[in-house]
Amino acid sequence: GDSVTQMEGPVTLSEEAFLTINCTYTATGYPSLFWYVQYPGEGLQLLLKATKADDKGSNKGFEATYRKETTSFHLEKGSVQVSDSAVYFCALSDLESGANSKLTFGKGITLSVRP
Amino acid sequence: KAGVTQTPRYLIKTRGQQVTLSCSPISGHRSVSWYQQTPGQGLQFLFEYFSETQRNKGNFPGRFSGRQFSNSRSEMNVSTLELGDSALYLCASSFGLGLKNIQYFGAGTRLSVL
C-alpha cells in the first residue's frame, strides 16, 4: 500500500538557518504530494503541493520538488523564522489506488526555531 | 468565510461508552473526511463522505461509523470506546472529490477515554 516516510525529529534550528525536511514515498500509482503544517492547538493547513514529476510547490518561502526518480518530496526553506515553529507533515494522495481524496500522511516532524 | 468547525473541542469518556463528534464544513463544500491522530500511529484516514454517501473507508473496526447530512454536516460515532481510541479526531472538507480539491482541516476534537 501507499506510505510516506519522514526523517526523524524533532529539529531545532536558530533563526535564519537553512531548513531541509526529508520525505520519501511509496505509491501504487502516480500520486500528488503535499506538505501540511500544524501549529499548536490548530488543525492542519496546506503549505504546498505538487501534482506531477518535477513540479515545484512553493509558499511562504518554503519549497519542495516532486522527484519521481528518487520518490522524494523534500521540504526546504532558506531562512527560518521563529513563527515557523510547528509540526510538518508530508502526505500523498493516489487516485489510482482507488482513493478519492484520501491523504496518506508521514509521522510528522516537530520544528522549533530559536530566536 | 468560516472555516471547518468541529464540536466539541474536548471530550472525556469512559471505556464502553459511545461518543458522537460533529463537523461543519466550509460553506459550499460537499466532501468531508475524517482522520484520527495519535502519537503512536500518526494521522490515519477514517472515512470520506460526499453528497451523503460514504465514498471511501480506512482500516478501522466497525465501531467507527459516520454519516453526512443533506447540508453536508457530518458526524462520526465511536461505540464501545476503548482506551486506544483516545486521540485527536480531525475533520477536513473540500469542495468536491479528487486531487484538485484542497482539503481544509478543522482544529479537531480531542477525545480522552478513561
gemmi code that builds the backbone of each chain (N, CA, C; Angstrom):
import gemmi

chains = {
    "A": [
        ("GLY", (0.814, -1.200, 0.000), (0.000, 0.000, 0.000), (0.849, 1.252, 0.000)),
        ("ASP", (0.154, 2.389, -0.067), (0.847, 3.671, -0.068), (1.459, 3.958, 1.295)),
        ("SER", (2.603, 4.644, 1.296), (3.224, 5.045, 2.558), (4.097, 6.266, 2.350)),
        ("VAL", (4.307, 6.999, 3.434), (5.158, 8.188, 3.429), (6.118, 8.087, 4.603)),
        ("THR", (7.383, 8.321, 4.339), (8.403, 8.253, 5.373), (9.063, 9.609, 5.530)),
        ("GLN", (9.038, 10.121, 6.748), (9.689, 11.391, 7.036), (10.889, 11.144, 7.938)),
        ("MET", (11.846, 12.041, 7.867), (13.014, 11.957, 8.739), (12.560, 12.081, 10.186)),
        ("GLU", (13.390, 11.487, 11.068), (13.080, 11.530, 12.492), (13.288, 12.938, 13.034)),
        ("GLY", (12.481, 13.277, 14.038), (12.653, 14.575, 14.663), (12.910, 14.442, 16.143)),
        ("PRO", (12.768, 15.507, 16.913), (12.479, 16.858, 16.446), (13.710, 17.552, 15.873)),
        ("VAL", (13.450, 18.689, 15.235), (14.515, 19.502, 14.670), (14.508, 20.858, 15.360)),
        ("THR", (15.662, 21.292, 15.814), (15.801, 22.605, 16.438), (16.820, 23.410, 15.655)),
        ("LEU", (16.414, 24.599, 15.222), (17.291, 25.462, 14.442), (17.302, 26.865, 15.028)),
        ("SER", (18.336, 27.595, 14.715), (18.378, 29.014, 15.056), (17.713, 29.809, 13.942)),
        ("GLU", (17.180, 30.960, 14.307), (16.538, 31.827, 13.319), (17.508, 32.120, 12.184)),
        ("GLU", (16.985, 32.150, 10.959), (17.722, 32.421, 9.726), (18.529, 31.221, 9.237)),
        ("ALA", (18.448, 30.091, 9.918), (19.139, 28.890, 9.438), (18.391, 28.293, 8.249)),
        ("PHE", (19.099, 27.429, 7.507), (18.513, 26.729, 6.369), (17.820, 25.461, 6.865)),
        ("LEU", (16.649, 25.200, 6.289), (15.861, 24.041, 6.713), (15.714, 23.043, 5.572)),
        ("THR", (15.944, 21.773, 5.888), (15.566, 20.678, 4.986), (14.876, 19.610, 5.807)),
        ("ILE", (13.701, 19.208, 5.381), (12.992, 18.085, 5.993), (12.775, 17.044, 4.897)),
        ("ASN", (13.335, 15.869, 5.115), (13.261, 14.826, 4.090), (11.938, 14.075, 4.108)),
        ("CYS", (11.476, 13.725, 2.921), (10.244, 12.945, 2.769), (10.386, 12.043, 1.557)),
        ("THR", (10.150, 10.758, 1.734), (10.105, 9.820, 0.617), (8.783, 9.085, 0.663)),
        ("TYR", (8.369, 8.536, -0.467), (7.061, 7.907, -0.527), (7.097, 6.604, -1.313)),
        ("THR", (6.075, 5.806, -1.082), (5.804, 4.602, -1.867), (4.344, 4.658, -2.275)),
        ("ALA", (4.074, 4.506, -3.557), (2.693, 4.573, -4.033), (2.497, 3.597, -5.188)),
        ("THR", (1.281, 3.084, -5.301), (0.985, 2.139, -6.380), (0.771, 2.852, -7.707)),
        ("GLY", (0.323, 4.075, -7.657), (0.052, 4.811, -8.879), (0.953, 6.018, -9.014)),
        ("TYR", (0.369, 7.115, -9.468), (1.107, 8.361, -9.698), (0.508, 9.409, -8.769)),
        ("PRO", (1.072, 9.529, -7.573), (0.408, 10.347, -6.559), (0.635, 11.841, -6.717)),
        ("SER", (-0.211, 12.607, -6.060), (0.057, 14.008, -5.794), (0.678, 14.089, -4.407)),
        ("LEU", (1.547, 15.065, -4.207), (2.297, 15.171, -2.956), (2.019, 16.506, -2.278)),
        ("PHE", (2.021, 16.484, -0.960), (1.637, 17.653, -0.180), (2.550, 17.811, 1.047)),
        ("TRP", (2.682, 19.049, 1.481), (3.205, 19.339, 2.813), (2.125, 20.113, 3.567)),
        ("TYR", (1.796, 19.589, 4.759), (0.871, 20.270, 5.648), (1.628, 20.725, 6.900)),
        ("VAL", (1.143, 21.798, 7.527), (1.744, 22.299, 8.761), (0.663, 22.395, 9.833)),
        ("GLN", (1.038, 22.038, 11.046), (0.102, 22.096, 12.175), (0.717, 22.934, 13.283)),
        ("TYR", (0.096, 24.082, 13.545), (0.524, 24.935, 14.648), (-0.165, 24.471, 15.931)),
        ("PRO", (0.418, 24.755, 17.070), (-0.146, 24.269, 18.343), (-1.624, 24.616, 18.495)),
        ("GLY", (-2.415, 23.613, 18.825), (-3.836, 23.816, 19.076), (-4.685, 24.026, 17.837)),
        ("GLU", (-4.087, 23.851, 16.686), (-4.833, 24.087, 15.442), (-4.875, 22.831, 14.579)),
        ("GLY", (-5.716, 22.892, 13.555), (-5.756, 21.805, 12.587), (-4.626, 21.944, 11.581)),
        ("LEU", (-4.643, 21.077, 10.585), (-3.602, 21.103, 9.566), (-3.912, 22.155, 8.504)),
        ("GLN", (-2.862, 22.807, 8.038), (-3.003, 23.767, 6.951), (-2.140, 23.292, 5.787)),
        ("LEU", (-2.683, 23.361, 4.579), (-1.884, 23.019, 3.413), (-0.793, 24.065, 3.220)),
        ("LEU", (0.445, 23.613, 3.151), (1.567, 24.515, 2.943), (1.904, 24.621, 1.447)),
        ("LEU", (2.028, 23.484, 0.785), (2.288, 23.474, -0.651), (1.983, 22.094, -1.211)),
        ("LYS", (1.889, 22.019, -2.544), (1.594, 20.739, -3.172), (2.244, 20.671, -4.551)),
        ("ALA", (2.357, 19.447, -5.063), (2.855, 19.215, -6.417), (2.128, 18.004, -6.975)),
        ("THR", (1.710, 18.081, -8.213), (0.861, 17.021, -8.774), (1.548, 16.165, -9.821)),
        ("LYS", (2.724, 16.573, -10.316), (3.421, 15.719, -11.274), (4.923, 15.887, -11.134)),
        ("ALA", (5.643, 14.944, -11.723), (7.095, 14.914, -11.607), (7.718, 16.239, -12.037)),
        ("ASP", (8.715, 16.658, -11.259), (9.492, 17.880, -11.479), (8.729, 19.159, -11.145)),
        ("ASP", (7.473, 19.041, -10.739), (6.736, 20.208, -10.252), (7.405, 20.709, -8.979)),
        ("LYS", (7.443, 22.022, -8.826), (7.928, 22.608, -7.577), (6.772, 23.339, -6.928)),
        ("GLY", (6.437, 22.932, -5.707), (5.456, 23.661, -4.927), (6.174, 24.679, -4.059)),
        ("SER", (5.548, 25.836, -3.861), (6.189, 26.856, -3.039), (5.138, 27.716, -2.350)),
        ("ASN", (5.473, 28.175, -1.144), (4.564, 29.015, -0.377), (5.308, 29.521, 0.851)),
        ("LYS", (5.174, 30.790, 1.150), (5.744, 31.408, 2.356), (7.238, 31.144, 2.492)),
        ("GLY", (7.953, 31.048, 1.389), (9.386, 30.817, 1.423), (9.772, 29.349, 1.456)),
        ("PHE", (8.795, 28.468, 1.628), (9.040, 27.023, 1.604), (8.938, 26.511, 0.161)),
        ("GLU", (9.759, 25.509, -0.143), (9.725, 24.892, -1.470), (9.900, 23.388, -1.338)),
        ("ALA", (9.322, 22.661, -2.303), (9.545, 21.215, -2.385), (9.362, 20.811, -3.845)),
        ("THR", (10.238, 19.943, -4.324), (10.181, 19.499, -5.714), (9.846, 18.020, -5.771)),
        ("TYR", (8.911, 17.661, -6.613), (8.446, 16.288, -6.817), (9.495, 15.553, -7.642)),
        ("ARG", (10.218, 14.633, -7.003), (11.259, 13.864, -7.679), (10.800, 12.412, -7.829)),
        ("LYS", (10.362, 12.069, -9.021), (9.826, 10.724, -9.242), (10.943, 9.684, -9.223)),
        ("GLU", (12.104, 10.051, -9.717), (13.201, 9.080, -9.814), (13.706, 8.649, -8.440)),
        ("THR", (13.604, 9.551, -7.466), (14.032, 9.214, -6.103), (12.836, 9.077, -5.156)),
        ("THR", (11.643, 9.138, -5.684), (10.380, 9.102, -4.907), (10.495, 9.976, -3.662)),
        ("SER", (10.852, 11.247, -3.879), (11.064, 12.145, -2.755), (10.349, 13.469, -2.960)),
        ("PHE", (10.141, 14.160, -1.844), (9.468, 15.476, -1.862), (9.978, 16.243, -0.650)),
        ("HIS", (11.248, 16.577, -0.651), (11.889, 17.206, 0.494), (11.482, 18.670, 0.612)),
        ("LEU", (11.234, 19.100, 1.847), (10.829, 20.479, 2.115), (12.055, 21.311, 2.479)),
        ("GLU", (12.159, 22.511, 1.894), (13.298, 23.381, 2.162), (12.827, 24.817, 2.386)),
        ("LYS", (13.611, 25.514, 3.220), (13.401, 26.954, 3.374), (14.761, 27.571, 3.645)),
        ("GLY", (15.032, 28.657, 2.974), (16.363, 29.252, 3.058), (16.673, 29.921, 4.380)),
        ("SER", (15.663, 30.468, 5.047), (15.899, 31.224, 6.265), (14.661, 31.106, 7.153)),
        ("VAL", (14.742, 30.255, 8.172), (13.561, 30.016, 9.007), (13.379, 31.134, 10.033)),
        ("GLN", (12.133, 31.296, 10.452), (11.762, 32.279, 11.466), (11.154, 31.552, 12.665)),
        ("VAL", (11.131, 32.257, 13.788), (10.529, 31.678, 14.995), (9.089, 31.256, 14.721)),
        ("SER", (8.398, 32.037, 13.898), (6.990, 31.749, 13.585), (6.812, 30.476, 12.756)),
        ("ASP", (7.892, 29.903, 12.257), (7.805, 28.637, 11.506), (7.776, 27.425, 12.440)),
        ("SER", (7.928, 27.633, 13.719), (7.884, 26.529, 14.682), (6.508, 25.869, 14.635)),
        ("ALA", (6.495, 24.588, 14.319), (5.243, 23.857, 14.119), (5.584, 22.395, 13.830)),
        ("VAL", (4.548, 21.606, 13.582), (4.736, 20.222, 13.148), (4.451, 20.154, 11.646)),
        ("TYR", (5.340, 19.529, 10.912), (5.236, 19.452, 9.450), (4.979, 18.013, 9.023)),
        ("PHE", (3.962, 17.853, 8.171), (3.569, 16.539, 7.679), (3.692, 16.477, 6.165)),
        ("CYS", (4.341, 15.438, 5.701), (4.363, 15.137, 4.275), (3.210, 14.167, 3.995)),
        ("ALA", (2.545, 14.313, 2.867), (1.390, 13.459, 2.581), (1.268, 13.205, 1.086)),
        ("LEU", (0.567, 12.135, 0.741), (0.281, 11.859, -0.661), (-1.179, 11.477, -0.833)),
        ("SER", (-1.656, 11.678, -2.046), (-2.989, 11.242, -2.424), (-2.866, 10.554, -3.769)),
        ("ASP", (-3.394, 9.336, -3.850), (-3.149, 8.496, -5.006), (-4.461, 8.011, -5.595)),
        ("LEU", (-4.920, 8.646, -6.638), (-6.206, 8.276, -7.228), (-6.199, 6.862, -7.760)),
        ("GLU", (-5.064, 6.404, -8.273), (-5.040, 5.102, -8.915), (-5.207, 3.967, -7.926)),
        ("SER", (-5.019, 4.235, -6.647), (-5.227, 3.180, -5.651), (-6.699, 3.056, -5.293)),
        ("GLY", (-7.517, 3.829, -5.932), (-8.948, 3.742, -5.691), (-9.456, 4.805, -4.748)),
        ("ALA", (-8.553, 5.568, -4.186), (-8.963, 6.610, -3.250), (-9.515, 7.796, -4.016)),
        ("ASN", (-10.249, 8.606, -3.333), (-10.725, 9.856, -3.902), (-9.923, 11.007, -3.354)),
        ("SER", (-10.194, 11.395, -2.132), (-9.425, 12.478, -1.556), (-8.571, 12.006, -0.394)),
        ("LYS", (-8.513, 10.711, -0.163), (-7.794, 10.186, 0.983), (-6.338, 10.614, 0.962)),
        ("LEU", (-5.869, 11.131, 2.080), (-4.474, 11.508, 2.245), (-3.772, 10.477, 3.114)),
        ("THR", (-2.583, 10.063, 2.681), (-1.716, 9.206, 3.488), (-0.593, 10.087, 4.007)),
        ("PHE", (-0.446, 10.140, 5.335), (0.490, 11.058, 5.963), (1.739, 10.351, 6.475)),
        ("GLY", (2.842, 11.114, 6.520), (4.001, 10.685, 7.265), (3.766, 10.941, 8.749)),
        ("LYS", (4.741, 10.567, 9.575), (4.589, 10.684, 11.027), (4.620, 12.123, 11.516)),
        ("GLY", (5.146, 13.006, 10.724), (5.265, 14.395, 11.142), (6.583, 14.651, 11.848)),
        ("ILE", (7.036, 15.878, 11.764), (8.271, 16.249, 12.434), (8.083, 17.622, 13.069)),
        ("THR", (8.530, 17.739, 14.327), (8.390, 18.996, 15.052), (9.607, 19.873, 14.801)),
        ("LEU", (9.348, 21.081, 14.346), (10.404, 22.063, 14.127), (10.305, 23.139, 15.189)),
        ("SER", (11.406, 23.393, 15.865), (11.483, 24.500, 16.822), (12.575, 25.443, 16.354)),
        ("VAL", (12.243, 26.726, 16.260), (13.209, 27.731, 15.816), (13.499, 28.669, 16.978)),
        ("ARG", (14.778, 28.765, 17.340), (15.205, 29.625, 18.442), (15.523, 31.022, 17.924)),
        ("PRO", (15.170, 32.048, 18.734), (15.486, 33.430, 18.311), (16.993, 33.656, 18.250)),
    ],
    "B": [
        ("LYS", (-15.250, 34.107, 5.480), (-15.829, 32.770, 5.308), (-15.387, 31.900, 6.473)),
        ("ALA", (-16.325, 31.296, 7.183), (-15.994, 30.476, 8.330), (-15.267, 29.224, 7.870)),
        ("GLY", (-14.340, 28.744, 8.721), (-13.597, 27.535, 8.410), (-14.370, 26.305, 8.823)),
        ("VAL", (-13.667, 25.199, 8.874), (-14.262, 23.943, 9.301), (-14.423, 23.981, 10.819)),
        ("THR", (-15.616, 23.702, 11.294), (-15.904, 23.772, 12.719), (-16.165, 22.388, 13.270)),
        ("GLN", (-15.417, 22.038, 14.297), (-15.605, 20.742, 14.943), (-16.061, 20.964, 16.383)),
        ("THR", (-17.059, 20.197, 16.772), (-17.531, 20.278, 18.152), (-17.760, 18.884, 18.710)),
        ("PRO", (-17.532, 18.696, 20.015), (-16.881, 19.656, 20.905), (-15.375, 19.675, 20.667)),
        ("ARG", (-14.663, 20.568, 21.296), (-13.202, 20.585, 21.150), (-12.546, 19.533, 22.039)),
        ("TYR", (-13.126, 19.296, 23.179), (-12.574, 18.316, 24.112), (-13.703, 17.446, 24.650)),
        ("LEU", (-13.351, 16.205, 24.898), (-14.349, 15.243, 25.347), (-13.658, 14.197, 26.214)),
        ("ILE", (-14.277, 13.881, 27.332), (-13.755, 12.816, 28.195), (-14.854, 11.776, 28.361)),
        ("LYS", (-14.514, 10.549, 28.063), (-15.460, 9.440, 28.175), (-14.786, 8.290, 28.920)),
        ("THR", (-15.591, 7.319, 29.308), (-15.046, 6.117, 29.936), (-15.213, 4.926, 29.005)),
        ("ARG", (-14.420, 3.909, 29.245), (-14.469, 2.703, 28.412), (-15.884, 2.151, 28.346)),
        ("GLY", (-16.267, 1.718, 27.169), (-17.580, 1.127, 26.982), (-18.655, 2.109, 26.537)),
        ("GLN", (-18.399, 3.390, 26.777), (-19.380, 4.386, 26.339), (-19.288, 4.593, 24.833)),
        ("GLN", (-20.226, 5.365, 24.311), (-20.147, 5.748, 22.904), (-20.049, 7.266, 22.815)),
        ("VAL", (-19.596, 7.744, 21.656), (-19.400, 9.176, 21.514), (-19.743, 9.590, 20.083)),
        ("THR", (-20.252, 10.807, 19.959), (-20.556, 11.367, 18.641), (-19.842, 12.695, 18.497)),
        ("LEU", (-19.093, 12.816, 17.408), (-18.370, 14.047, 17.110), (-19.006, 14.705, 15.891)),
        ("SER", (-18.958, 16.038, 15.880), (-19.630, 16.763, 14.802), (-18.653, 17.614, 14.008)),
        ("CYS", (-18.940, 17.756, 12.728), (-18.106, 18.553, 11.834), (-18.985, 19.361, 10.893)),
        ("SER", (-18.802, 20.668, 10.908), (-19.495, 21.532, 9.952), (-18.491, 22.019, 8.925)),
        ("PRO", (-18.658, 21.641, 7.659), (-17.663, 22.017, 6.651), (-17.775, 23.485, 6.266)),
        ("ILE", (-16.820, 23.929, 5.516), (-16.867, 25.278, 4.948), (-18.095, 25.365, 4.046)),
        ("SER", (-18.769, 26.499, 4.088), (-19.972, 26.678, 3.286), (-19.693, 26.398, 1.811)),
        ("GLY", (-20.536, 25.536, 1.232), (-20.373, 25.183, -0.173), (-19.563, 23.929, -0.405)),
        ("HIS", (-18.863, 23.471, 0.615), (-18.097, 22.227, 0.481), (-19.008, 21.028, 0.643)),
        ("ARG", (-18.820, 20.018, -0.199), (-19.699, 18.847, -0.166), (-18.986, 17.571, 0.266)),
        ("SER", (-17.672, 17.645, 0.383), (-16.909, 16.464, 0.772), (-16.352, 16.654, 2.179)),
        ("VAL", (-16.516, 15.634, 3.008), (-15.983, 15.664, 4.373), (-15.214, 14.384, 4.621)),
        ("SER", (-14.011, 14.527, 5.144), (-13.175, 13.374, 5.508), (-12.841, 13.450, 6.987)),
        ("TRP", (-12.620, 12.293, 7.578), (-12.255, 12.208, 8.992), (-10.926, 11.482, 9.130)),
        ("TYR", (-10.111, 11.970, 10.072), (-8.816, 11.366, 10.354), (-8.645, 11.236, 11.872)),
        ("GLN", (-7.918, 10.214, 12.258), (-7.556, 10.024, 13.652), (-6.063, 10.316, 13.800)),
        ("GLN", (-5.699, 11.126, 14.797), (-4.293, 11.445, 15.024), (-3.878, 10.987, 16.416)),
        ("THR", (-2.913, 10.088, 16.481), (-2.359, 9.612, 17.748), (-0.850, 9.704, 17.692)),
        ("PRO", (-0.193, 9.807, 18.865), (1.276, 9.870, 18.864), (1.911, 8.617, 18.259)),
        ("GLY", (1.293, 7.469, 18.467), (1.903, 6.232, 18.005), (1.670, 5.949, 16.531)),
        ("GLN", (0.463, 6.142, 16.052), (0.101, 5.810, 14.675), (0.073, 7.003, 13.736)),
        ("GLY", (0.203, 8.196, 14.276), (0.164, 9.375, 13.427), (-1.241, 9.657, 12.928)),
        ("LEU", (-1.337, 10.185, 11.727), (-2.625, 10.541, 11.117), (-3.106, 9.392, 10.256)),
        ("GLN", (-4.293, 8.901, 10.559), (-4.858, 7.795, 9.798), (-6.241, 8.147, 9.297)),
        ("PHE", (-6.497, 7.806, 8.052), (-7.770, 8.089, 7.400), (-8.862, 7.179, 7.940)),
        ("LEU", (-9.988, 7.793, 8.306), (-11.137, 7.026, 8.794), (-12.149, 6.774, 7.681)),
        ("PHE", (-12.743, 7.835, 7.162), (-13.691, 7.717, 6.053), (-13.917, 9.074, 5.404)),
        ("GLU", (-14.567, 8.993, 4.244), (-14.878, 10.180, 3.465), (-16.319, 10.116, 2.997)),
        ("TYR", (-16.980, 11.259, 3.053), (-18.368, 11.361, 2.594), (-18.483, 12.442, 1.540)),
        ("PHE", (-19.334, 12.179, 0.593), (-19.650, 13.157, -0.448), (-21.115, 13.008, -0.782)),
        ("SER", (-21.831, 14.107, -0.715), (-23.273, 14.082, -1.005), (-23.976, 12.960, -0.253)),
        ("GLU", (-23.703, 12.879, 1.029), (-24.377, 11.960, 1.970), (-23.998, 10.495, 1.758)),
        ("THR", (-23.039, 10.225, 0.900), (-22.634, 8.841, 0.620), (-21.188, 8.626, 1.064)),
        ("GLN", (-20.948, 7.505, 1.733), (-19.576, 7.182, 2.096), (-18.831, 6.717, 0.846)),
        ("ARG", (-17.751, 7.422, 0.512), (-17.030, 7.124, -0.716), (-15.783, 6.285, -0.484)),
        ("ASN", (-15.269, 6.318, 0.720), (-14.025, 5.621, 0.994), (-13.942, 5.379, 2.496)),
        ("LYS", (-13.325, 4.264, 2.877), (-13.239, 3.927, 4.291), (-11.846, 3.417, 4.598)),
        ("GLY", (-11.302, 3.837, 5.721), (-9.992, 3.374, 6.153), (-10.093, 2.056, 6.898)),
        ("ASN", (-8.970, 1.618, 7.410), (-8.893, 0.316, 8.060), (-9.160, 0.442, 9.557)),
        ("PHE", (-10.396, 0.689, 9.898), (-10.809, 0.806, 11.292), (-11.949, -0.173, 11.551)),
        ("PRO", (-12.088, -0.615, 12.814), (-13.170, -1.569, 13.125), (-14.542, -0.942, 12.953)),
        ("GLY", (-15.554, -1.801, 12.909), (-16.916, -1.356, 12.686), (-17.464, -0.460, 13.791)),
        ("ARG", (-16.755, -0.365, 14.916), (-17.201, 0.527, 15.995), (-17.155, 1.997, 15.554)),
        ("PHE", (-16.372, 2.244, 14.529), (-16.254, 3.601, 13.986), (-17.229, 3.740, 12.809)),
        ("SER", (-18.107, 4.694, 12.913), (-19.067, 4.907, 11.831), (-19.276, 6.398, 11.646)),
        ("GLY", (-19.875, 6.736, 10.542), (-20.119, 8.147, 10.282), (-21.324, 8.324, 9.402)),
        ("ARG", (-21.691, 9.566, 9.218), (-22.754, 9.890, 8.272), (-22.629, 11.358, 7.882)),
        ("GLN", (-23.298, 11.667, 6.798), (-23.312, 13.049, 6.322), (-24.756, 13.434, 6.045)),
        ("PHE", (-25.089, 14.635, 6.407), (-26.447, 15.124, 6.245), (-26.584, 15.927, 4.943)),
        ("SER", (-27.820, 16.271, 4.630), (-28.067, 16.952, 3.355), (-27.418, 18.334, 3.310)),
        ("ASN", (-27.123, 18.910, 4.469), (-26.445, 20.222, 4.479), (-24.926, 20.071, 4.529)),
        ("SER", (-24.451, 18.858, 4.298), (-23.029, 18.477, 4.254), (-22.374, 18.335, 5.625)),
        ("ARG", (-23.068, 18.720, 6.680), (-22.518, 18.478, 8.020), (-22.338, 16.985, 8.227)),
        ("SER", (-21.326, 16.641, 8.996), (-21.031, 15.223, 9.183), (-20.868, 14.921, 10.666)),
        ("GLU", (-21.178, 13.713, 11.011), (-20.937, 13.211, 12.352), (-20.185, 11.894, 12.262)),
        ("MET", (-19.342, 11.653, 13.249), (-18.776, 10.325, 13.381), (-19.087, 9.800, 14.768)),
        ("ASN", (-19.274, 8.505, 14.843), (-19.669, 7.857, 16.080), (-18.685, 6.741, 16.395)),
        ("VAL", (-18.314, 6.654, 17.637), (-17.494, 5.526, 18.072), (-18.249, 4.835, 19.197)),
        ("SER", (-18.543, 3.583, 19.018), (-19.277, 2.842, 20.048), (-18.300, 1.995, 20.864)),
        ("THR", (-18.727, 1.603, 22.028), (-17.943, 0.738, 22.907), (-16.481, 1.206, 22.968)),
        ("LEU", (-16.303, 2.400, 23.488), (-14.996, 3.030, 23.490), (-13.939, 2.191, 24.195)),
        ("GLU", (-12.734, 2.226, 23.632), (-11.578, 1.558, 24.218), (-10.523, 2.624, 24.536)),
        ("LEU", (-9.609, 2.281, 25.439), (-8.572, 3.239, 25.812), (-7.796, 3.723, 24.595)),
        ("GLY", (-7.575, 2.838, 23.656), (-6.814, 3.162, 22.455), (-7.505, 4.110, 21.501)),
        ("ASP", (-8.764, 4.416, 21.791), (-9.485, 5.376, 20.939), (-9.167, 6.811, 21.323)),
        ("SER", (-8.425, 6.990, 22.412), (-8.017, 8.340, 22.800), (-7.156, 8.935, 21.694)),
        ("ALA", (-7.569, 10.075, 21.182), (-6.892, 10.646, 20.016), (-7.452, 12.020, 19.727)),
        ("LEU", (-6.798, 12.688, 18.789), (-7.338, 13.907, 18.201), (-8.031, 13.498, 16.904)),
        ("TYR", (-9.297, 13.808, 16.781), (-10.051, 13.470, 15.580), (-10.220, 14.728, 14.738)),
        ("LEU", (-9.704, 14.659, 13.533), (-9.704, 15.798, 12.631), (-10.687, 15.578, 11.495)),
        ("CYS", (-11.372, 16.626, 11.170), (-12.293, 16.625, 10.045), (-11.736, 17.572, 8.983)),
        ("ALA", (-11.891, 17.199, 7.734), (-11.448, 18.053, 6.632), (-12.562, 18.163, 5.616)),
        ("SER", (-12.731, 19.335, 5.048), (-13.736, 19.477, 3.997), (-13.089, 19.985, 2.715)),
        ("SER", (-13.711, 19.641, 1.607), (-13.281, 20.151, 0.312), (-14.511, 20.352, -0.559)),
        ("PHE", (-14.337, 21.139, -1.593), (-15.473, 21.458, -2.448), (-16.018, 20.200, -3.128)),
        ("GLY", (-15.105, 19.398, -3.677), (-15.517, 18.172, -4.350), (-14.557, 17.058, -4.032)),
        ("LEU", (-14.530, 16.085, -4.906), (-13.631, 14.954, -4.743), (-12.417, 15.125, -5.637)),
        ("GLY", (-11.377, 14.373, -5.341), (-10.238, 14.341, -6.247), (-9.150, 15.318, -5.864)),
        ("LEU", (-8.054, 15.192, -6.596), (-6.814, 15.849, -6.216), (-6.840, 17.361, -6.402)),
        ("LYS", (-7.750, 17.868, -7.226), (-7.766, 19.308, -7.446), (-8.468, 20.045, -6.315)),
        ("ASN", (-9.091, 19.266, -5.425), (-9.850, 19.891, -4.349), (-9.034, 19.891, -3.066)),
        ("ILE", (-8.593, 21.056, -2.650), (-7.783, 21.167, -1.443), (-8.638, 20.853, -0.226)),
        ("GLN", (-8.060, 20.091, 0.694), (-8.762, 19.774, 1.928), (-8.405, 20.785, 3.005)),
        ("TYR", (-9.419, 21.326, 3.652), (-9.244, 22.275, 4.738), (-9.622, 21.573, 6.043)),
        ("PHE", (-8.734, 21.669, 7.014), (-8.927, 20.931, 8.262), (-9.484, 21.814, 9.367)),
        ("GLY", (-10.279, 21.202, 10.225), (-10.709, 21.835, 11.453), (-9.651, 21.687, 12.535)),
        ("ALA", (-9.914, 22.275, 13.693), (-8.954, 22.228, 14.799), (-8.992, 20.892, 15.537)),
        ("GLY", (-10.047, 20.119, 15.293), (-10.099, 18.786, 15.873), (-10.897, 18.695, 17.161)),
        ("THR", (-11.271, 17.474, 17.487), (-11.875, 17.139, 18.778), (-10.914, 16.198, 19.487)),
        ("ARG", (-10.493, 16.593, 20.673), (-9.590, 15.722, 21.435), (-10.422, 14.850, 22.353)),
        ("LEU", (-10.375, 13.557, 22.106), (-11.136, 12.573, 22.881), (-10.201, 11.841, 23.830)),
        ("SER", (-10.568, 11.855, 25.094), (-9.814, 11.090, 26.099), (-10.726, 10.014, 26.648)),
        ("VAL", (-10.272, 8.773, 26.593), (-11.052, 7.640, 27.109), (-10.363, 7.136, 28.371)),
        ("LEU", (-11.104, 7.161, 29.483), (-10.542, 6.763, 30.782), (-10.996, 5.369, 31.187)),
    ],
}
model = gemmi.Model(1)
for chain_id, residues in chains.items():
    chain = gemmi.Chain(chain_id)
    for i, (resn, *xyz) in enumerate(residues, 1):
        res = gemmi.Residue()
        res.name, res.seqid = resn, gemmi.SeqId(i, " ")
        for name, pos in zip(("N", "CA", "C"), xyz):
            atom = gemmi.Atom()
            atom.name, atom.element = name, gemmi.Element(name[0])
            atom.pos, atom.b_iso = gemmi.Position(*pos), 0.0
            res.add_atom(atom)
        chain.add_residue(res)
    model.add_chain(chain)
structure = gemmi.Structure()
structure.add_model(model)
structure.setup_entities()
